[in-house]
Structure formats: structure tokens, C-alpha cells
Amino acid sequence: MGTVDETIAEVPSPSREALRHVIDIARRLAPDAEDGMSYGMPALKVAGKPFVAVVAAAKHLSVYPFSSAAIDTVRADLADYSLSRGTVRFSAEHPLPDDVVERLLRARLAEIGA
């Protein structure tokens, strides 16, 4: 088990499953992604560059695609979510739609050049 999996395993249900789902999508899109650290967070990396991290905070869950430009590609579909420059916040009760997660992560992969 890698760093990302170990971190997610420590998160209580149902948040754990919501974070796991995002990582499962990421691993399907980038099967060669490797576990690592970026900005102090356990993250998946592609070609040595940070690809995505997921984090459980006290009041929300977050996806970090390490790119505000990638977030901009799906911003119109995230009106019901809290966004910042490099973060999309959601909850287990209000998860991100799969198609939005896929487009967000594909945009990040395109930036990385993978």
C-alpha cells in the first residue's frame, strides 16, 4: 500500500470512500502514477510531477490537482462547490460528479504532458 492509500485508510467512513473514489478515477486515467509527496500532502505523481492529492479536513474534503488552469476547465460545472485557486472542496454527502473529476484530471494530465 502506498502513501496515498495509507492516508485515505485513516479517514473515517463515508469520507474515506469519497476520497478513494477520486483516487480510483485518477489511477484509471494514469495507471503509471506513483505515490509521493507534494506540498506536504500524499499525492499521485506522473512523470515526476504532482498529479492529484485528496485531503480530509474537519468540515470538508478536498481535491488538489496542483493547477488552477485545470480547475478552470471545469469551473462552470462546480457552481455548487467551494473553490479556491488550487482546490476543489466537496463532501461525502455532496461528491464531485465522476465526469467532472475525469475532465479535471485529464486537463492536469495534459499539462503534465502525459
C-alpha positions in Angstrom: 0.0 0.0 0.0 1.3 3.4 -0.9 1.3 6.8 0.9 -2.0 7.9 -0.7 -3.7 4.7 0.2 -2.4 4.7 3.8 -3.5 8.3 4.3 -7.0 7.6 3.0 -7.3 4.4 5.1 -7.1 6.6 8.2 -10.1 8.7 7.2 -13.4 7.7 8.7 -16.3 6.5 6.5 -18.1 7.8 4.5 -15.4 10.4 3.7 -12.8 7.6 3.1 -14.9 6.1 0.3 -15.4 9.5 -1.3 -11.7 10.2 -1.4 -10.9 6.6 -2.5 -13.3 7.1 -5.5 -11.4 10.2 -6.7 -8.1 8.3 -6.4 -9.6 5.3 -8.2 -10.6 7.6 -11.1 -7.1 9.1 -11.1 -5.4 5.7 -11.2 -7.6 4.6 -14.0 -6.7 7.6 -16.1 -3.0 7.4 -15.1 -2.2 3.8 -14.3 1.5 4.5 -14.1 1.0 7.2 -11.5 3.3 6.8 -8.4 2.7 7.7 -4.8 4.8 10.6 -3.5 4.5 13.8 -1.6 3.8 17.3 -2.9 3.3 20.4 -0.8 3.4 18.2 2.2 0.5 16.1 1.0 0.5 12.5 -0.1 -0.1 12.7 -3.8 -0.1 10.8 -7.0 2.7 11.9 -9.4 3.0 11.4 -13.1 6.3 11.8 -14.9 7.7 13.0 -11.5 5.2 15.9 -11.4 2.3 16.2 -8.9 -0.9 15.0 -10.4 -3.5 14.9 -7.7 -3.9 14.8 -3.9 -7.0 14.3 -1.8 -7.3 15.5 1.8 -9.9 15.2 4.5 -10.3 18.4 6.6 -12.6 18.9 9.6 -15.5 20.2 7.6 -14.9 19.2 4.0 -12.9 17.0 1.6 -10.5 18.5 -1.0 -9.1 17.6 -4.3 -5.8 19.3 -5.3 -5.0 19.0 -9.0 -1.9 21.2 -8.5 -3.2 23.5 -11.2 -5.6 26.4 -11.2 -5.8 26.1 -15.0 -7.1 22.5 -14.7 -9.8 23.8 -12.3 -10.7 26.5 -14.7 -11.6 23.8 -17.3 -14.4 22.5 -15.1 -15.2 25.7 -13.1 -18.6 26.1 -14.8 -19.7 22.7 -13.6 -18.7 23.4 -10.0 -21.0 26.2 -9.1 -22.3 24.2 -6.1 -18.9 23.6 -4.7 -16.3 25.7 -2.8 -13.3 26.5 -5.0 -10.0 28.3 -4.4 -7.1 28.8 -6.8 -5.9 25.2 -6.5 -8.5 23.4 -4.6 -12.0 21.9 -5.1 -13.9 21.3 -1.8 -16.7 18.7 -1.5 -18.2 16.3 0.9 -19.1 12.6 1.0 -22.8 13.7 1.0 -22.2 16.0 -2.0 -19.5 14.3 -4.0 -18.0 15.6 -7.2 -19.6 14.1 -10.4 -17.4 11.5 -12.0 -17.4 13.2 -15.4 -16.2 16.5 -13.8 -13.4 14.6 -11.9 -12.4 12.9 -15.1 -12.2 16.2 -17.1 -10.4 17.9 -14.3 -7.8 15.1 -14.1 -7.5 14.8 -17.9 -6.7 18.6 -18.0 -4.0 18.1 -15.4 -2.5 15.2 -17.3 -2.5 17.3 -20.5 -0.5 19.9 -18.6 2.0 17.4 -17.4 2.3 16.1 -20.9 1.3 12.5 -20.1 
